[in-house]
Amino acid sequence: MTREALTTESTPVASGALCFRCGQWTDTPEEVGYVERMSGPGVVLYGCPGHAGGPELDT
């Protein structure tokens, strides 16, 4: 194994997110909300284009 093989990033960075409503992976996520947590950092909720435009989240 060469030094270059050990130091180069070989795995691509994942782009996209899971839809908060249908659970499907989307390459074009839209931020739809943010959930505060007392025990750590908050969580951003993402939606696919079909579910992101809804008037209510029902989380």
Buried (B, 14 or more C-beta within 10 A) or exposed (E): EEEEEEEEEEEEEEEEBBBBBEEEEBEEBBEBBEEEEEEEEEEEBBBBEEBBEEEEEEE
